Amino acid sequence: MTENAYLCAMMTTKEQIAALRQAIEESTGQRPQTPKDFDLLSNSIYNRVGELVSRNTLRRIWGRMADEREPRHSTLSILARFIGYADIEAFVTNSTATDDEQPSSLSLSRQLSVIDGLTHGDCLRLMWHPGRVCDVEYSGDLHFRVIASKNTKLSPGDTFLCSLIIEGQPLYLDQLKQGTNPPTAYICGKQGGVRFELLQQ
């Protein structure tokens, strides 16, 4: 038995679920309660990792349905991947590590290297508190164009440069061009950082 598998076996499924719930709520900044909340979470999971976890499965995991069935190992791994881990074993390894063994929070964050992780035409959704949402399209050579925006100072048609996105950290936009204004720098998510999802096309 590998060390990861041993640690996973030592942590009961209920403990894994409780830890996952907390980690997901911290990552999304929301505690899902209503059916609509679980629909949104299901969509976010699918957009981020390309795997479907149904609304009812999520409601069971959050204790919103009277069902004693434990979720499948594969479902727990999908949820772990949603918050940046390779699988449930990797999540449990981190959860059971001592403070001295914990990697820095920066290294645990999901990171997107633009030049390696995106191709021309890919679209991302950027989200940060409070209620900011911005959809952007990658144009190549680290260039992005805003295609939709809600509750932000960014507008469709704005362009900027960005090379690295780290979930949970502020996002720094270089050479932001808005209309006829001279290029400037802009920071998204100063408090709590940003989250990102690759949008399906």
Backbone as JSON Lines, residues from 0, in Angstrom:
{"i":0,"aa":"M","n":[0.85,-1.19,0.0],"ca":[0.0,0.0,0.0],"c":[0.89,1.24,0.0]}
{"i":1,"aa":"T","n":[0.62,2.19,-0.91],"ca":[1.4,3.41,-0.96],"c":[1.08,4.28,0.25]}
{"i":2,"aa":"E","n":[1.97,5.25,0.51],"ca":[1.75,6.14,1.65],"c":[0.44,6.91,1.49]}
{"i":3,"aa":"N","n":[0.16,7.4,0.26],"ca":[-1.08,8.13,0.04],"c":[-2.3,7.26,0.3]}
{"i":4,"aa":"A","n":[-2.25,6.02,-0.19],"ca":[-3.38,5.12,0.01],"c":[-3.55,4.79,1.5]}
{"i":5,"aa":"Y","n":[-2.44,4.64,2.22],"ca":[-2.5,4.36,3.65],"c":[-3.15,5.53,4.39]}
{"i":6,"aa":"L","n":[-2.71,6.76,4.07],"ca":[-3.29,7.93,4.73],"c":[-4.78,8.05,4.42]}
{"i":7,"aa":"C","n":[-5.14,7.74,3.18],"ca":[-6.54,7.82,2.79],"c":[-7.38,6.8,3.55]}
{"i":8,"aa":"A","n":[-6.8,5.6,3.76],"ca":[-7.51,4.57,4.5],"c":[-7.67,4.94,5.96]}
{"i":9,"aa":"M","n":[-6.69,5.68,6.52],"ca":[-6.75,6.07,7.92],"c":[-7.8,7.15,8.17]}
{"i":10,"aa":"M","n":[-8.14,7.9,7.14],"ca":[-9.12,8.97,7.27],"c":[-10.46,8.44,6.78]}
{"i":11,"aa":"T","n":[-11.48,8.42,7.64],"ca":[-12.75,7.84,7.25],"c":[-13.4,8.65,6.13]}
{"i":12,"aa":"T","n":[-14.32,8.01,5.42],"ca":[-14.99,8.7,4.32],"c":[-15.73,9.93,4.82]}
{"i":13,"aa":"K","n":[-16.37,9.84,6.0],"ca":[-17.09,10.99,6.54],"c":[-16.14,12.15,6.81]}
{"i":14,"aa":"E","n":[-14.95,11.83,7.3],"ca":[-13.96,12.88,7.55],"c":[-13.48,13.5,6.24]}
{"i":15,"aa":"Q","n":[-13.29,12.63,5.22],"ca":[-12.89,13.14,3.91],"c":[-13.95,14.09,3.35]}
{"i":16,"aa":"I","n":[-15.21,13.67,3.46],"ca":[-16.3,14.48,2.94],"c":[-16.37,15.82,3.67]}
{"i":17,"aa":"A","n":[-16.27,15.79,4.98],"ca":[-16.33,17.04,5.75],"c":[-15.19,17.97,5.36]}
{"i":18,"aa":"A","n":[-13.99,17.41,5.19],"ca":[-12.84,18.23,4.81],"c":[-13.0,18.78,3.4]}
{"i":19,"aa":"L","n":[-13.52,17.95,2.49],"ca":[-13.74,18.41,1.12],"c":[-14.78,19.53,1.08]}
{"i":20,"aa":"R","n":[-15.88,19.34,1.81],"ca":[-16.91,20.38,1.85],"c":[-16.31,21.71,2.27]}
{"i":21,"aa":"Q","n":[-15.55,21.67,3.35],"ca":[-14.97,22.91,3.88],"c":[-14.02,23.53,2.86]}
{"i":22,"aa":"A","n":[-13.18,22.7,2.23],"ca":[-12.21,23.21,1.26],"c":[-12.92,23.82,0.04]}
{"i":23,"aa":"I","n":[-13.99,23.17,-0.42],"ca":[-14.73,23.7,-1.57],"c":[-15.41,25.01,-1.21]}
{"i":24,"aa":"E","n":[-16.0,25.08,-0.03],"ca":[-16.65,26.32,0.39],"c":[-15.64,27.46,0.51]}
{"i":25,"aa":"E","n":[-14.44,27.15,0.99],"ca":[-13.41,28.18,1.09],"c":[-12.95,28.6,-0.3]}
{"i":26,"aa":"S","n":[-12.86,27.63,-1.22],"ca":[-12.41,27.93,-2.58],"c":[-13.41,28.78,-3.34]}
{"i":27,"aa":"T","n":[-14.72,28.45,-3.19],"ca":[-15.75,29.16,-3.94],"c":[-16.28,30.38,-3.21]}
{"i":28,"aa":"G","n":[-16.0,30.46,-1.91],"ca":[-16.52,31.58,-1.13],"c":[-18.01,31.49,-0.89]}
{"i":29,"aa":"Q","n":[-18.56,30.27,-0.98],"ca":[-20.0,30.12,-0.81],"c":[-20.32,28.76,-0.19]}
{"i":30,"aa":"R","n":[-21.33,28.73,0.66],"ca":[-21.85,27.48,1.2],"c":[-23.17,27.17,0.49]}
{"i":31,"aa":"P","n":[-23.17,26.18,-0.41],"ca":[-24.39,25.9,-1.17],"c":[-25.51,25.4,-0.26]}
{"i":32,"aa":"Q","n":[-26.71,25.92,-0.53],"ca":[-27.87,25.54,0.28],"c":[-29.08,25.21,-0.56]}
{"i":33,"aa":"T","n":[-29.34,26.0,-1.58],"ca":[-30.54,25.81,-2.39],"c":[-30.24,24.93,-3.59]}
{"i":34,"aa":"P","n":[-31.29,24.34,-4.2],"ca":[-31.06,23.55,-5.43],"c":[-30.32,24.35,-6.5]}
{"i":35,"aa":"K","n":[-30.61,25.66,-6.61],"ca":[-29.91,26.49,-7.59],"c":[-28.42,26.57,-7.27]}
{"i":36,"aa":"D","n":[-28.1,26.69,-5.97],"ca":[-26.69,26.72,-5.56],"c":[-25.97,25.45,-6.01]}
{"i":37,"aa":"F","n":[-26.63,24.31,-5.86],"ca":[-26.0,23.04,-6.23],"c":[-25.93,22.88,-7.75]}
{"i":38,"aa":"D","n":[-26.88,23.44,-8.46],"ca":[-26.79,23.47,-9.93],"c":[-25.56,24.27,-10.36]}
{"i":39,"aa":"L","n":[-25.37,25.43,-9.75],"ca":[-24.23,26.27,-10.1],"c":[-22.92,25.58,-9.76]}
{"i":40,"aa":"L","n":[-22.87,24.9,-8.61],"ca":[-21.65,24.19,-8.24],"c":[-21.38,23.04,-9.2]}
{"i":41,"aa":"S","n":[-22.42,22.31,-9.57],"ca":[-22.27,21.22,-10.54],"c":[-21.71,21.74,-11.86]}
{"i":42,"aa":"N","n":[-22.23,22.88,-12.33],"ca":[-21.73,23.47,-13.57],"c":[-20.28,23.92,-13.43]}
{"i":43,"aa":"S","n":[-19.94,24.49,-12.29],"ca":[-18.56,24.94,-12.06],"c":[-17.59,23.76,-12.09]}
{"i":44,"aa":"I","n":[-18.0,22.66,-11.46],"ca":[-17.14,21.47,-11.45],"c":[-16.93,20.96,-12.87]}
{"i":45,"aa":"Y","n":[-18.02,20.91,-13.64],"ca":[-17.9,20.43,-15.02],"c":[-17.02,21.35,-15.86]}
{"i":46,"aa":"N","n":[-17.2,22.66,-15.71],"ca":[-16.4,23.61,-16.49],"c":[-14.93,23.54,-16.14]}
{"i":47,"aa":"R","n":[-14.64,23.23,-14.85],"ca":[-13.25,23.25,-14.41],"c":[-12.53,21.95,-14.72]}
{"i":48,"aa":"V","n":[-13.16,20.81,-14.47],"ca":[-12.45,19.53,-14.6],"c":[-13.02,18.62,-15.67]}
{"i":49,"aa":"G","n":[-14.14,19.04,-16.3],"ca":[-14.71,18.23,-17.37],"c":[-15.38,16.96,-16.92]}
{"i":50,"aa":"E","n":[-15.79,16.9,-15.66],"ca":[-16.49,15.73,-15.11],"c":[-17.8,16.2,-14.49]}
{"i":51,"aa":"L","n":[-18.83,15.38,-14.64],"ca":[-20.14,15.77,-14.13],"c":[-20.4,15.13,-12.76]}
{"i":52,"aa":"V","n":[-20.73,15.96,-11.79],"ca":[-21.24,15.51,-10.5],"c":[-22.63,16.11,-10.38]}
{"i":53,"aa":"S","n":[-23.64,15.27,-10.29],"ca":[-25.02,15.75,-10.36],"c":[-25.4,16.6,-9.16]}
{"i":54,"aa":"R","n":[-26.45,17.38,-9.34],"ca":[-26.96,18.21,-8.25],"c":[-27.34,17.36,-7.05]}
{"i":55,"aa":"N","n":[-28.01,16.22,-7.28],"ca":[-28.45,15.4,-6.15],"c":[-27.27,14.76,-5.42]}
{"i":56,"aa":"T","n":[-26.23,14.38,-6.16],"ca":[-25.04,13.85,-5.5],"c":[-24.42,14.9,-4.6]}
{"i":57,"aa":"L","n":[-24.33,16.12,-5.1],"ca":[-23.78,17.21,-4.29],"c":[-24.66,17.49,-3.08]}
{"i":58,"aa":"R","n":[-25.97,17.44,-3.26],"ca":[-26.88,17.66,-2.12],"c":[-26.69,16.58,-1.05]}
{"i":59,"aa":"R","n":[-26.48,15.33,-1.49],"ca":[-26.21,14.26,-0.5],"c":[-24.92,14.53,0.25]}
{"i":60,"aa":"I","n":[-23.9,14.96,-0.48],"ca":[-22.6,15.22,0.14],"c":[-22.7,16.35,1.16]}
{"i":61,"aa":"W","n":[-23.55,17.33,0.88],"ca":[-23.74,18.45,1.81],"c":[-24.84,18.18,2.84]}
{"i":62,"aa":"G","n":[-25.37,16.96,2.85],"ca":[-26.37,16.6,3.84],"c":[-27.73,17.23,3.61]}
{"i":63,"aa":"R","n":[-28.03,17.59,2.35],"ca":[-29.3,18.22,2.03],"c":[-30.33,17.21,1.52]}
{"i":64,"aa":"M","n":[-29.93,15.94,1.46],"ca":[-30.87,14.88,1.08],"c":[-30.73,13.74,2.07]}
{"i":65,"aa":"A","n":[-31.84,13.15,2.44],"ca":[-31.83,12.04,3.39],"c":[-31.43,10.76,2.65]}
{"i":66,"aa":"D","n":[-30.13,10.54,2.58],"ca":[-29.6,9.37,1.86],"c":[-28.3,8.97,2.54]}
{"i":67,"aa":"E","n":[-28.21,7.75,2.98],"ca":[-27.04,7.29,3.73],"c":[-25.92,6.77,2.83]}
{"i":68,"aa":"R","n":[-26.17,6.7,1.53],"ca":[-25.12,6.18,0.64],"c":[-23.9,7.08,0.65]}
{"i":69,"aa":"E","n":[-22.73,6.47,0.72],"ca":[-21.49,7.24,0.65],"c":[-21.15,7.48,-0.81]}
{"i":70,"aa":"P","n":[-20.58,8.63,-1.13],"ca":[-20.21,8.89,-2.52],"c":[-19.07,7.97,-2.96]}
{"i":71,"aa":"R","n":[-19.0,7.74,-4.25],"ca":[-17.95,6.89,-4.78],"c":[-16.59,7.56,-4.63]}
{"i":72,"aa":"H","n":[-15.58,6.69,-4.6],"ca":[-14.2,7.18,-4.55],"c":[-13.94,8.12,-5.73]}
{"i":73,"aa":"S","n":[-14.45,7.76,-6.91],"ca":[-14.21,8.58,-8.1],"c":[-14.83,9.97,-7.95]}
{"i":74,"aa":"T","n":[-16.0,10.03,-7.28],"ca":[-16.65,11.32,-7.06],"c":[-15.82,12.19,-6.14]}
{"i":75,"aa":"L","n":[-15.29,11.59,-5.08],"ca":[-14.44,12.36,-4.16],"c":[-13.19,12.87,-4.87]}
{"i":76,"aa":"S","n":[-12.64,12.07,-5.78],"ca":[-11.47,12.51,-6.53],"c":[-11.8,13.67,-7.46]}
{"i":77,"aa":"I","n":[-13.0,13.65,-8.06],"ca":[-13.42,14.77,-8.9],"c":[-13.49,16.05,-8.07]}
{"i":78,"aa":"L","n":[-14.07,15.95,-6.88],"ca":[-14.17,17.12,-6.01],"c":[-12.78,17.6,-5.59]}
{"i":79,"aa":"A","n":[-11.87,16.67,-5.35],"ca":[-10.5,17.05,-5.0],"c":[-9.83,17.78,-6.16]}
{"i":80,"aa":"R","n":[-10.05,17.27,-7.39],"ca":[-9.46,17.93,-8.56],"c":[-10.04,19.33,-8.75]}
{"i":81,"aa":"F","n":[-11.31,19.48,-8.39],"ca":[-11.97,20.79,-8.5],"c":[-11.24,21.86,-7.69]}
{"i":82,"aa":"I","n":[-10.63,21.47,-6.58],"ca":[-9.92,22.45,-5.75],"c":[-8.41,22.32,-5.89]}
{"i":83,"aa":"G","n":[-7.96,21.66,-6.98],"ca":[-6.56,21.73,-7.32],"c":[-5.67,20.55,-6.97]}
{"i":84,"aa":"Y","n":[-6.27,19.44,-6.51],"ca":[-5.48,18.26,-6.16],"c":[-5.6,17.2,-7.25]}
{"i":85,"aa":"A","n":[-4.62,16.31,-7.3],"ca":[-4.62,15.28,-8.33],"c":[-5.76,14.28,-8.12]}
{"i":86,"aa":"D","n":[-6.07,13.97,-6.87],"ca":[-7.12,13.01,-6.54],"c":[-7.41,13.09,-5.04]}
{"i":87,"aa":"I","n":[-8.3,12.23,-4.55],"ca":[-8.66,12.28,-3.14],"c":[-7.48,11.92,-2.25]}
{"i":88,"aa":"E","n":[-6.62,11.02,-2.72],"ca":[-5.46,10.65,-1.91],"c":[-4.53,11.84,-1.69]}
{"i":89,"aa":"A","n":[-4.32,12.63,-2.76],"ca":[-3.46,13.81,-2.62],"c":[-4.08,14.83,-1.66]}
{"i":90,"aa":"F","n":[-5.41,14.96,-1.72],"ca":[-6.09,15.88,-0.8],"c":[-5.93,15.42,0.64]}
{"i":91,"aa":"V","n":[-6.13,14.1,0.87],"ca":[-6.03,13.57,2.23],"c":[-4.61,13.71,2.76]}
{"i":92,"aa":"T","n":[-3.62,13.46,1.9],"ca":[-2.23,13.61,2.31],"c":[-1.98,15.01,2.83]}
{"i":93,"aa":"N","n":[-2.5,16.01,2.13],"ca":[-2.33,17.39,2.57],"c":[-3.11,17.66,3.85]}
{"i":94,"aa":"S","n":[-4.32,17.09,3.93],"ca":[-5.17,17.35,5.1],"c":[-4.59,16.76,6.37]}
{"i":95,"aa":"T","n":[-3.85,15.65,6.24],"ca":[-3.32,14.98,7.43],"c":[-1.87,15.36,7.73]}
{"i":96,"aa":"A","n":[-1.28,16.2,6.88],"ca":[0.11,16.6,7.13],"c":[0.18,17.53,8.33]}
{"i":97,"aa":"T","n":[1.31,17.49,9.04],"ca":[1.52,18.4,10.15],"c":[1.86,19.77,9.6]}
{"i":98,"aa":"D","n":[1.87,20.77,10.46],"ca":[2.19,22.12,10.02],"c":[3.57,22.18,9.39]}
{"i":99,"aa":"D","n":[4.54,21.42,9.95],"ca":[5.9,21.43,9.41],"c":[5.95,20.8,8.03]}
{"i":100,"aa":"E","n":[5.02,19.89,7.74],"ca":[5.01,19.19,6.46],"c":[4.2,19.91,5.4]}
{"i":101,"aa":"Q","n":[3.39,20.89,5.82],"ca":[2.5,21.55,4.88],"c":[3.3,22.36,3.88]}
{"i":102,"aa":"P","n":[3.05,22.19,2.59],"ca":[3.64,23.09,1.61],"c":[3.04,24.48,1.76]}
{"i":103,"aa":"S","n":[3.68,25.47,1.15],"ca":[3.14,26.82,1.22],"c":[1.79,26.87,0.52]}
{"i":104,"aa":"S","n":[0.95,27.8,0.96],"ca":[-0.37,27.91,0.35],"c":[-0.25,28.25,-1.13]}
{"i":105,"aa":"L","n":[0.81,28.98,-1.51],"ca":[0.98,29.33,-2.91],"c":[1.17,28.1,-3.77]}
{"i":106,"aa":"S","n":[1.96,27.13,-3.27],"ca":[2.23,25.94,-4.08],"c":[1.0,25.03,-4.17]}
{"i":107,"aa":"L","n":[0.04,25.18,-3.24],"ca":[-1.15,24.35,-3.27],"c":[-2.21,24.92,-4.21]}
{"i":108,"aa":"S","n":[-2.07,26.18,-4.59],"ca":[-3.08,26.82,-5.4],"c":[-3.05,26.28,-6.83]}
{"i":109,"aa":"R","n":[-4.24,26.26,-7.45],"ca":[-4.3,25.95,-8.87],"c":[-3.62,27.08,-9.63]}
{"i":110,"aa":"Q","n":[-2.75,26.71,-10.55],"ca":[-2.05,27.7,-11.33],"c":[-2.29,27.45,-12.81]}
{"i":111,"aa":"L","n":[-2.36,28.53,-13.57],"ca":[-2.5,28.42,-15.01],"c":[-1.41,29.25,-15.66]}
{"i":112,"aa":"S","n":[-0.45,28.56,-16.26],"ca":[0.56,29.24,-17.05],"c":[-0.04,29.51,-18.42]}
{"i":113,"aa":"V","n":[-0.24,30.76,-18.75],"ca":[-0.97,31.12,-19.97],"c":[-0.29,30.56,-21.21]}
{"i":114,"aa":"I","n":[1.01,30.71,-21.29],"ca":[1.71,30.32,-22.51],"c":[1.69,28.8,-22.72]}
{"i":115,"aa":"D","n":[1.64,28.03,-21.61],"ca":[1.62,26.57,-21.71],"c":[0.22,25.99,-21.67]}
{"i":116,"aa":"G","n":[-0.72,26.67,-21.01],"ca":[-2.02,26.08,-20.74],"c":[-3.16,26.53,-21.63]}
{"i":117,"aa":"L","n":[-2.94,27.59,-22.45],"ca":[-4.02,28.1,-23.28],"c":[-3.61,28.16,-24.74]}
{"i":118,"aa":"T","n":[-4.6,28.05,-25.62],"ca":[-4.38,28.24,-27.04],"c":[-5.3,29.35,-27.54]}
{"i":119,"aa":"H","n":[-4.98,29.89,-28.68],"ca":[-5.76,31.0,-29.26],"c":[-7.24,30.63,-29.32]}
{"i":120,"aa":"G","n":[-8.08,31.5,-28.81],"ca":[-9.52,31.28,-28.82],"c":[-10.08,30.69,-27.56]}
{"i":121,"aa":"D","n":[-9.23,30.21,-26.63],"ca":[-9.73,29.7,-25.35],"c":[-10.37,30.83,-24.55]}
{"i":122,"aa":"C","n":[-11.42,30.5,-23.82],"ca":[-12.13,31.49,-23.01],"c":[-12.09,31.1,-21.54]}
{"i":123,"aa":"L","n":[-11.88,32.07,-20.69],"ca":[-11.83,31.86,-19.25],"c":[-12.89,32.72,-18.58]}
{"i":124,"aa":"R","n":[-13.38,32.21,-17.45],"ca":[-14.22,33.02,-16.56],"c":[-13.41,33.32,-15.31]}
{"i":125,"aa":"L","n":[-13.24,34.59,-15.01],"ca":[-12.54,35.04,-13.81],"c":[-13.57,35.52,-12.81]}
{"i":126,"aa":"M","n":[-13.4,35.14,-11.55],"ca":[-14.37,35.51,-10.52],"c":[-13.63,35.97,-9.27]}
{"i":127,"aa":"W","n":[-14.14,37.02,-8.64],"ca":[-13.56,37.46,-7.38],"c":[-14.63,38.21,-6.59]}
{"i":128,"aa":"H","n":[-14.37,38.4,-5.31],"ca":[-15.33,39.05,-4.41],"c":[-15.31,40.55,-4.63]}
{"i":129,"aa":"P","n":[-16.46,41.21,-4.41],"ca":[-17.77,40.61,-4.12],"c":[-18.63,40.52,-5.38]}
{"i":130,"aa":"G","n":[-18.82,39.34,-5.88],"ca":[-19.7,39.11,-7.02],"c":[-19.18,39.58,-8.35]}
{"i":131,"aa":"R","n":[-17.86,39.67,-8.49],"ca":[-17.27,40.1,-9.76],"c":[-17.11,38.9,-10.69]}
{"i":132,"aa":"V","n":[-17.52,39.06,-11.94],"ca":[-17.38,38.0,-12.94],"c":[-16.91,38.64,-14.25]}
{"i":133,"aa":"C","n":[-15.89,38.06,-14.86],"ca":[-15.37,38.6,-16.11],"c":[-14.97,37.44,-17.02]}
{"i":134,"aa":"D","n":[-15.55,37.41,-18.22],"ca":[-15.19,36.4,-19.22],"c":[-14.2,37.01,-20.2]}
{"i":135,"aa":"V","n":[-13.12,36.28,-20.47],"ca":[-12.08,36.8,-21.35],"c":[-11.71,35.75,-22.39]}
{"i":136,"aa":"E","n":[-11.24,36.2,-23.53],"ca":[-10.8,35.32,-24.6],"c":[-9.31,35.51,-24.83]}
{"i":137,"aa":"Y","n":[-8.6,34.39,-24.98],"ca":[-7.16,34.46,-25.19],"c":[-6.87,34.66,-26.67]}
{"i":138,"aa":"S","n":[-6.05,35.68,-26.97],"ca":[-5.74,36.02,-28.36],"c":[-4.34,35.59,-28.78]}
{"i":139,"aa":"G","n":[-3.62,34.92,-27.87],"ca":[-2.25,34.51,-28.17],"c":[-1.24,35.54,-27.68]}
{"i":140,"aa":"D","n":[0.01,35.1,-27.5],"ca":[1.1,35.99,-27.07],"c":[0.78,36.75,-25.79]}
{"i":141,"aa":"L","n":[0.1,36.05,-24.85],"ca":[-0.25,36.58,-23.53],"c":[-1.33,37.66,-23.58]}
{"i":142,"aa":"H","n":[-1.96,37.87,-24.73],"ca":[-2.99,38.9,-24.88],"c":[-4.39,38.31,-24.62]}
{"i":143,"aa":"F","n":[-5.21,39.07,-23.88],"ca":[-6.6,38.7,-23.61],"c":[-7.52,39.85,-24.02]}
{"i":144,"aa":"R","n":[-8.76,39.48,-24.35],"ca":[-9.8,40.46,-24.65],"c":[-11.02,40.15,-23.79]}
{"i":145,"aa":"V","n":[-11.57,41.16,-23.14],"ca":[-12.77,41.0,-22.32],"c":[-13.97,40.82,-23.25]}
{"i":146,"aa":"I","n":[-14.75,39.75,-23.03],"ca":[-15.94,39.51,-23.86],"c":[-17.24,39.7,-23.08]}
{"i":147,"aa":"A","n":[-17.17,39.66,-21.76],"ca":[-18.35,39.91,-20.92],"c":[-17.87,40.28,-19.52]}
{"i":148,"aa":"S","n":[-18.66,41.08,-18.83],"ca":[-18.23,41.52,-17.5],"c":[-19.45,41.86,-16.66]}
{"i":149,"aa":"K","n":[-19.38,41.51,-15.38],"ca":[-20.46,41.8,-14.44],"c":[-19.87,42.34,-13.14]}
{"i":150,"aa":"N","n":[-20.3,43.52,-12.76],"ca":[-19.88,44.16,-11.49],"c":[-18.38,44.43,-11.42]}
{"i":151,"aa":"T","n":[-17.74,44.66,-12.57],"ca":[-16.31,45.01,-12.56],"c":[-16.11,46.31,-13.34]}
{"i":152,"aa":"K","n":[-14.91,46.86,-13.25],"ca":[-14.57,48.06,-14.01],"c":[-14.07,47.7,-15.41]}
{"i":153,"aa":"L","n":[-14.01,46.4,-15.72],"ca":[-13.61,45.96,-17.05],"c":[-14.83,45.9,-17.95]}
{"i":154,"aa":"S","n":[-14.65,46.22,-19.22],"ca":[-15.76,46.27,-20.17],"c":[-15.43,45.43,-21.4]}
{"i":155,"aa":"P","n":[-16.46,44.88,-22.06],"ca":[-16.22,44.14,-23.3],"c":[-15.4,44.98,-24.28]}
{"i":156,"aa":"G","n":[-14.39,44.35,-24.86],"ca":[-13.5,45.05,-25.78],"c":[-12.19,45.48,-25.15]}
{"i":157,"aa":"D","n":[-12.15,45.59,-23.81],"ca":[-10.88,45.9,-23.14],"c":[-9.87,44.79,-23.42]}
{"i":158,"aa":"T","n":[-8.61,45.13,-23.5],"ca":[-7.56,44.13,-23.71],"c":[-6.47,44.3,-22.65]}
{"i":159,"aa":"F","n":[-5.77,43.2,-22.38],"ca":[-4.68,43.25,-21.4],"c":[-3.72,42.09,-21.63]}
{"i":160,"aa":"L","n":[-2.6,42.15,-20.95],"ca":[-1.62,41.07,-20.98],"c":[-1.62,40.38,-19.63]}
{"i":161,"aa":"C","n":[-1.44,39.06,-19.64],"ca":[-1.35,38.28,-18.4],"c":[-0.61,36.99,-18.71]}
{"i":162,"aa":"S","n":[0.33,36.6,-17.84],"ca":[1.13,35.4,-18.1],"c":[0.85,34.26,-17.13]}
{"i":163,"aa":"L","n":[0.31,34.56,-15.95],"ca":[0.11,33.53,-14.94],"c":[-1.11,33.87,-14.1]}
{"i":164,"aa":"I","n":[-1.97,32.87,-13.89],"ca":[-3.14,33.04,-13.02],"c":[-3.02,32.03,-11.9]}
{"i":165,"aa":"I","n":[-3.06,32.49,-10.66],"ca":[-2.95,31.64,-9.48],"c":[-4.22,31.78,-8.67]}
{"i":166,"aa":"E","n":[-4.97,30.69,-8.55],"ca":[-6.24,30.76,-7.82],"c":[-5.99,31.1,-6.36]}
{"i":167,"aa":"G","n":[-6.81,32.02,-5.84],"ca":[-6.66,32.45,-4.46],"c":[-5.71,33.6,-4.27]}
{"i":168,"aa":"Q","n":[-5.07,34.05,-5.36],"ca":[-4.15,35.18,-5.31],"c":[-4.68,36.3,-6.2]}
{"i":169,"aa":"P","n":[-4.31,37.56,-5.91],"ca":[-4.71,38.65,-6.8],"c":[-4.19,38.41,-8.21]}
{"i":170,"aa":"L","n":[-4.94,38.89,-9.2],"ca":[-4.54,38.73,-10.59],"c":[-4.08,40.09,-11.12]}
{"i":171,"aa":"Y","n":[-2.86,40.12,-11.65],"ca":[-2.28,41.36,-12.13],"c":[-2.4,41.43,-13.65]}
{"i":172,"aa":"L","n":[-3.1,42.46,-14.14],"ca":[-3.27,42.68,-15.57],"c":[-2.3,43.76,-16.01]}
{"i":173,"aa":"D","n":[-1.54,43.48,-17.05],"ca":[-0.59,44.46,-17.58],"c":[-1.14,45.09,-18.85]}
{"i":174,"aa":"Q","n":[-0.77,46.34,-19.09],"ca":[-1.13,47.07,-20.31],"c":[-2.63,46.98,-20.6]}
{"i":175,"aa":"L","n":[-3.43,47.2,-19.58],"ca":[-4.88,47.22,-19.76],"c":[-5.26,48.43,-20.62]}
{"i":176,"aa":"K","n":[-5.91,48.16,-21.74],"ca":[-6.35,49.22,-22.64],"c":[-7.87,49.3,-22.61]}
{"i":177,"aa":"Q","n":[-8.38,50.48,-22.24],"ca":[-9.81,50.73,-22.15],"c":[-10.13,51.96,-22.98]}
{"i":178,"aa":"G","n":[-10.74,51.73,-24.15],"ca":[-11.07,52.85,-25.03],"c":[-9.83,53.61,-25.45]}
{"i":179,"aa":"T","n":[-9.89,54.93,-25.31],"ca":[-8.77,55.78,-25.72],"c":[-7.82,56.07,-24.57]}
{"i":180,"aa":"N","n":[-8.08,55.49,-23.4],"ca":[-7.21,55.73,-22.25],"c":[-5.85,55.08,-22.48]}
{"i":181,"aa":"P","n":[-4.79,55.68,-21.94],"ca":[-3.47,55.06,-22.07],"c":[-3.42,53.74,-21.31]}
{"i":182,"aa":"P","n":[-2.6,52.78,-21.76],"ca":[-2.48,51.49,-21.06],"c":[-2.1,51.69,-19.6]}
{"i":183,"aa":"T","n":[-2.66,50.84,-18.75],"ca":[-2.4,50.94,-17.32],"c":[-2.35,49.54,-16.72]}
{"i":184,"aa":"A","n":[-1.95,49.45,-15.46],"ca":[-1.97,48.18,-14.74],"c":[-3.26,48.1,-13.92]}
{"i":185,"aa":"Y","n":[-3.74,46.88,-13.69],"ca":[-4.99,46.69,-12.95],"c":[-4.89,45.41,-12.14]}
{"i":186,"aa":"I","n":[-5.44,45.42,-10.94],"ca":[-5.39,44.25,-10.07],"c":[-6.81,43.77,-9.8]}
{"i":187,"aa":"C","n":[-7.06,42.49,-10.07],"ca":[-8.35,41.87,-9.76],"c":[-8.23,41.05,-8.48]}
{"i":188,"aa":"G","n":[-9.23,41.11,-7.63],"ca":[-9.24,40.25,-6.44],"c":[-8.22,40.62,-5.4]}
{"i":189,"aa":"K","n":[-8.14,41.89,-5.06],"ca":[-7.17,42.31,-4.04],"c":[-7.43,41.62,-2.71]}
{"i":190,"aa":"Q","n":[-8.71,41.37,-2.41],"ca":[-9.07,40.68,-1.17],"c":[-9.63,39.31,-1.5]}
{"i":191,"aa":"G","n":[-8.88,38.27,-1.19],"ca":[-9.34,36.9,-1.41],"c":[-8.88,36.28,-2.71]}
{"i":192,"aa":"G","n":[-8.31,37.09,-3.61],"ca":[-7.8,36.54,-4.86],"c":[-8.91,36.22,-5.86]}
{"i":193,"aa":"V","n":[-8.5,35.59,-6.96],"ca":[-9.44,35.26,-8.03],"c":[-9.61,33.75,-8.12]}
{"i":194,"aa":"R","n":[-10.72,33.34,-8.76],"ca":[-10.93,31.97,-9.18],"c":[-11.07,31.97,-10.69]}
{"i":195,"aa":"F","n":[-10.8,30.85,-11.32],"ca":[-10.93,30.82,-12.77],"c":[-11.48,29.48,-13.24]}
{"i":196,"aa":"E","n":[-12.17,29.55,-14.38],"ca":[-12.7,28.35,-15.02],"c":[-12.48,28.48,-16.52]}
{"i":197,"aa":"L","n":[-12.14,27.36,-17.15],"ca":[-12.07,27.33,-18.6],"c":[-13.47,27.09,-19.12]}
{"i":198,"aa":"L","n":[-13.97,27.97,-19.97],"ca":[-15.32,27.87,-20.48],"c":[-15.37,26.9,-21.65]}
{"i":199,"aa":"Q","n":[-16.4,26.06,-21.67],"ca":[-16.58,25.12,-22.78],"c":[-17.05,25.89,-24.01]}
{"i":200,"aa":"Q","n":[-16.52,25.5,-25.16],"ca":[-16.87,26.2,-26.4],"c":[-17.75,25.32,-27.26]}
